[in-house]
Amino acid sequence: MSRLATAGVAVVAIFVPMAKIARRNAGALVALAACTLLTACNIDDDHAGLPETDSPRGKSTTSVVPQPSSTTNVPVVTTTTTTPPPVTVAVGEVAGNAKAAAALEPWVRDLVSLDLDQLVRKCWTVDPDVAREMYADKDGILAAVAEPGIDGQFAVSWKGATETVSVKRTEIASGYACPRVTTPGVTNGYTVADARYAVFRYLSRWVGKPVDPNDVEGRYPLVCAGSVLSNNPGKLTGSTAFTNSEMTSEKTGRDSVEITVPVTNSSGVTQSTSFTLAIGSEGYCINNIGN
């Protein structure tokens, strides 16, 4: 009795029923009490005092229900990427100049497959607003380039009923020719906007922010051949910035324009700088720079 008392409340909870059991089997009482005190019989606390109905030895059993595998009967979804067939375009051959049609063809494919803004961004040699206007008549352009090309003095041209498409030598050499598009009968189609854009590109090179990494004088000349500037090309050395929003322009002749823009040098001094331009073999080019 003294040993059972030391077990505390847990012993008392089983003592009363054991008194009845003791009259039947005293040995069983001792064994059960010892088992309770030593907690060595693995009796489940949650089922203490409840009759065991399924265990032949009086031990509690745990039933484990198999869980479905996370990969069982999971449908396999396959995706198929369909590559659209390349756009087929017709570009007329140029007698004696196979590279001209080959350079214009990728641009014509983009004209068909891209939206106008994407096409304009790819043609960074052309003023964006001018390009949007020139490239708007898709059907007229496609009809023109389907005709045989004509190799002229400064450019190769394809002439249609409503549009004439011309590419310069530098554009052909690049392998991706962004053309000039004009109505039939127009001699060059260059505007003051083209002159302003030439100055913008030229200044952008000098301040270290070209409109494209490939926009260098050796590939796309902006200085007129044989001009004063060509003999003194370092007039803008030390320039660090320019104010494009304050650029002004004045047409001084049929094919000549004067552009004025504030330019800042490395000393932080800003002064108005003038550019005189004329139309050359590549469009508007810069003849000279003055203050």
C-alpha positions as CSV (number, residue, x, y, z in Angstrom):
1,M,0.0,0.0,0.0
2,S,2.9,2.4,0.7
3,R,4.3,1.9,-2.8
4,L,1.0,2.6,-4.4
5,A,0.6,5.7,-2.4
6,T,3.8,7.2,-3.7
7,A,2.4,7.0,-7.3
8,G,0.0,9.9,-6.6
9,V,-3.2,10.5,-8.4
10,A,-2.5,8.2,-11.2
11,V,-2.3,5.2,-8.8
12,V,-5.5,6.1,-7.1
13,A,-7.3,6.2,-10.4
14,I,-6.7,2.5,-10.9
15,F,-6.7,1.4,-7.3
16,V,-10.5,1.0,-6.7
17,P,-11.1,-1.3,-9.7
18,M,-8.1,-3.3,-8.9
19,A,-9.5,-4.1,-5.5
20,K,-12.2,-6.1,-7.2
21,I,-9.8,-7.7,-9.6
22,A,-7.6,-8.7,-6.6
23,R,-10.2,-11.0,-5.2
24,R,-10.1,-13.0,-8.4
25,N,-6.5,-12.8,-9.1
26,A,-4.0,-11.2,-6.7
27,G,-1.1,-11.9,-9.0
28,A,-2.7,-9.9,-11.8
29,L,-3.2,-7.0,-9.4
30,V,0.5,-6.8,-8.6
31,A,1.5,-7.1,-12.2
32,L,-0.8,-4.4,-13.3
33,A,0.2,-2.0,-10.5
34,A,3.9,-2.5,-11.3
35,C,3.2,-1.9,-15.0
36,T,1.4,1.3,-14.2
37,L,4.2,2.6,-11.9
38,L,7.0,1.8,-14.3
39,T,5.1,3.0,-17.4
40,A,6.6,0.1,-19.3
41,C,3.5,-1.5,-20.8
42,N,2.9,1.1,-23.5
43,I,-0.7,1.9,-22.5
44,D,-2.1,4.7,-24.6
45,D,-3.2,7.6,-22.3
46,D,-6.0,8.5,-24.6
47,H,-7.5,5.1,-24.3
48,A,-6.9,4.4,-20.6
49,G,-9.8,2.8,-18.9
50,L,-11.5,1.8,-22.2
51,P,-12.0,-1.8,-23.1
52,E,-9.9,-3.2,-25.9
53,T,-12.0,-4.8,-28.5
54,D,-9.6,-5.6,-31.4
55,S,-6.3,-6.5,-29.7
56,P,-6.1,-10.2,-28.7
57,R,-3.4,-9.3,-26.1
58,G,-5.1,-6.2,-24.7
59,K,-2.7,-3.7,-26.4
60,S,-3.9,-0.6,-28.2
61,T,-3.3,-0.7,-32.0
62,T,-2.9,2.1,-34.5
63,S,-4.4,1.8,-37.9
64,V,-2.5,3.7,-40.7
65,V,-4.5,4.6,-43.7
66,P,-2.4,4.8,-46.9
67,Q,-2.3,8.3,-48.3
68,P,-2.3,8.8,-52.1
69,S,1.0,9.6,-53.6
70,S,1.4,13.2,-54.9
71,T,2.4,11.8,-58.2
72,T,-0.3,9.2,-58.6
73,N,-2.7,9.7,-61.5
74,V,-1.4,13.2,-62.1
75,P,-2.1,14.1,-65.8
76,V,1.0,15.0,-67.8
77,V,0.6,18.2,-69.6
78,T,2.7,18.8,-72.6
79,T,3.0,22.1,-74.4
80,T,3.9,22.5,-78.0
81,T,5.4,25.7,-79.3
82,T,4.6,26.4,-82.9
83,T,7.1,28.5,-84.7
84,P,5.4,30.6,-87.4
85,P,6.7,30.1,-90.8
86,P,9.0,32.9,-92.1
87,V,7.2,35.7,-93.9
88,T,7.6,35.4,-97.6
89,V,8.2,38.7,-99.4
90,A,9.0,39.6,-102.9
91,V,11.9,42.0,-103.5
92,G,12.9,42.7,-107.1
93,E,16.4,41.9,-108.1
94,V,18.9,44.6,-109.0
95,A,21.0,44.0,-112.1
96,G,24.7,44.0,-111.1
97,N,23.9,44.5,-107.4
98,A,22.7,41.4,-105.7
99,K,23.5,42.8,-102.2
100,A,20.9,45.6,-102.5
101,A,17.9,43.3,-102.6
102,A,19.4,41.0,-100.0
103,A,19.8,44.0,-97.6
104,L,16.3,45.3,-98.2
105,E,14.6,41.9,-97.8
106,P,14.8,41.6,-94.0
107,W,13.4,45.1,-93.6
108,V,10.5,44.3,-95.9
109,R,9.8,41.2,-93.8
110,D,9.7,43.4,-90.7
111,L,7.4,45.8,-92.4
112,V,5.0,42.9,-92.8
113,S,5.4,41.3,-89.4
114,L,6.2,44.1,-86.9
115,D,4.1,47.0,-85.8
116,L,5.2,50.4,-87.0
117,D,6.8,51.5,-83.7
118,Q,9.0,48.4,-83.6
119,L,10.1,49.1,-87.2
120,V,10.9,52.7,-86.4
121,R,13.1,51.7,-83.5
122,K,15.1,49.4,-85.7
123,C,15.7,52.2,-88.2
124,W,17.6,54.5,-85.9
125,T,19.4,56.1,-88.9
126,V,16.1,57.8,-89.8
127,D,14.3,60.5,-87.7
128,P,11.5,58.6,-85.9
129,D,8.7,61.0,-87.0
130,V,9.9,61.0,-90.6
131,A,10.1,57.1,-90.5
132,R,6.5,56.8,-89.2
133,E,5.3,59.0,-92.0
134,M,7.4,57.3,-94.7
135,Y,6.6,53.7,-93.7
136,A,2.8,54.1,-93.2
137,D,1.8,53.0,-96.7
138,K,2.6,49.3,-96.4
139,D,0.7,48.2,-99.5
140,G,2.3,50.9,-101.6
141,I,5.7,49.9,-100.4
142,L,5.2,46.2,-101.0
143,A,4.0,46.9,-104.5
144,A,7.1,49.0,-105.2
145,V,9.7,46.6,-103.9
146,A,8.3,43.8,-106.0
147,E,9.4,45.6,-109.1
148,P,13.0,45.3,-110.4
149,G,15.4,47.6,-108.7
150,I,17.4,50.4,-110.4
151,D,21.0,51.0,-109.4
152,G,21.5,54.8,-109.4
153,Q,24.4,57.1,-108.6
154,F,23.9,57.3,-104.9
155,A,21.2,54.8,-104.1
156,V,19.2,51.8,-105.4
157,S,15.5,52.4,-106.0
158,W,12.3,50.4,-106.6
159,K,9.5,52.3,-108.2
160,G,5.8,51.5,-107.8
161,A,2.6,53.3,-108.8
162,T,2.3,55.2,-105.5
163,E,5.7,54.9,-103.7
164,T,9.4,54.9,-104.6
165,V,11.7,53.0,-102.2
166,S,15.4,53.9,-102.1
167,V,18.3,52.6,-100.1
168,K,21.7,54.3,-99.6
169,R,25.1,52.6,-100.0
170,T,25.7,52.6,-96.3
171,E,22.4,51.0,-95.6
172,I,23.1,48.2,-98.1
173,A,26.5,47.6,-96.5
174,S,24.9,47.2,-93.1
175,G,22.9,44.2,-94.3
176,Y,19.6,45.7,-93.0
177,A,18.6,48.5,-95.3
178,C,16.2,51.1,-93.8
179,P,15.0,52.9,-97.0
180,R,13.7,56.3,-97.9
181,V,10.2,56.3,-99.2
182,T,8.9,59.1,-101.4
183,T,6.1,59.6,-103.9
184,P,7.1,59.2,-107.6
185,G,8.8,62.2,-109.1
186,V,10.3,63.6,-105.8
187,T,14.1,64.0,-106.3
188,N,15.4,63.4,-102.7
189,G,12.6,63.8,-100.1
190,Y,15.0,65.2,-97.4
191,T,13.5,67.7,-95.0
192,V,14.7,70.1,-92.3
193,A,13.7,67.3,-89.8
194,D,16.4,65.1,-91.4
195,A,18.9,67.9,-91.0
196,R,18.1,68.4,-87.4
197,Y,18.3,64.6,-86.7
198,A,21.8,64.6,-88.4
199,V,23.0,67.2,-85.9
200,F,21.3,65.3,-83.0
201,R,23.1,62.1,-84.0
202,Y,26.5,63.9,-84.4
203,L,26.3,65.7,-81.0
204,S,25.1,62.4,-79.4
205,R,28.3,60.8,-80.5
206,W,30.5,63.5,-79.1
207,V,28.9,63.4,-75.6
208,G,29.2,59.7,-75.5
209,K,25.6,58.8,-76.0
210,P,25.2,57.7,-79.6
211,V,21.7,56.7,-80.8
212,D,23.1,53.2,-81.4
213,P,26.5,51.6,-80.6
214,N,27.0,51.2,-84.4
215,D,26.5,54.9,-85.1
216,V,30.1,55.8,-85.8
217,E,31.5,58.1,-88.6
218,G,33.3,55.3,-90.3
219,R,30.0,53.4,-91.0
220,Y,27.5,56.2,-91.2
221,P,29.2,59.5,-92.2
222,L,27.6,62.7,-91.1
223,V,30.4,65.0,-92.1
224,C,30.4,66.2,-95.8
225,A,33.3,64.8,-97.7
226,G,35.9,67.5,-98.5
227,S,34.2,70.0,-96.2
228,V,35.9,72.4,-93.7
229,L,34.8,70.1,-90.9
230,S,36.3,67.1,-92.5
231,N,39.7,68.9,-92.4
232,N,39.2,69.9,-88.8
233,P,37.0,67.2,-87.2
234,G,37.8,68.0,-83.6
235,K,35.9,71.2,-83.2
236,L,33.6,69.7,-80.6
237,T,36.4,68.1,-78.5
238,G,35.6,68.4,-74.8
239,S,31.8,68.7,-75.4
240,T,29.8,67.0,-72.5
241,A,26.2,67.9,-73.2
242,F,23.8,69.8,-75.5
243,T,20.2,71.0,-75.1
244,N,18.2,69.4,-77.9
245,S,15.0,71.1,-76.8
246,E,16.5,74.5,-77.6
247,M,17.6,73.5,-81.1
248,T,16.6,75.9,-83.9
249,S,16.8,75.5,-87.6
250,E,16.6,77.7,-90.7
251,K,16.6,76.7,-94.3
252,T,19.3,78.8,-96.1
253,G,19.0,77.4,-99.6
254,R,17.2,74.7,-101.7
255,D,19.5,72.0,-100.2
256,S,21.1,73.8,-97.3
257,V,20.1,74.3,-93.6
258,E,21.6,76.0,-90.6
259,I,21.1,74.5,-87.2
260,T,21.8,76.2,-83.8
261,V,22.0,74.4,-80.5
262,P,23.4,75.1,-77.0
263,V,26.5,73.0,-76.4
264,T,28.2,72.6,-73.0
265,N,32.0,71.9,-72.7
266,S,34.0,70.1,-70.0
267,S,34.5,73.5,-68.1
268,G,30.7,73.7,-67.7
269,V,30.4,76.6,-70.2
270,T,27.4,76.5,-72.5
271,Q,27.4,78.5,-75.7
272,S,25.3,78.6,-78.9
273,T,26.9,76.5,-81.6
274,S,25.8,76.6,-85.3
275,F,26.0,73.8,-87.8
276,T,25.8,74.3,-91.6
277,L,24.4,71.4,-93.6
278,A,24.0,70.4,-97.2
279,I,22.6,67.4,-99.0
280,G,25.2,64.8,-100.0
281,S,25.3,61.3,-101.2
282,E,24.0,60.0,-97.8
283,G,21.5,62.7,-97.2
284,Y,22.1,65.8,-95.0
285,C,25.7,66.1,-93.9
286,I,27.6,68.8,-91.8
287,N,29.8,71.2,-93.7
288,N,31.1,73.3,-90.8
289,I,30.6,74.2,-87.1
290,G,30.9,77.7,-85.7
291,N,30.0,79.7,-82.6
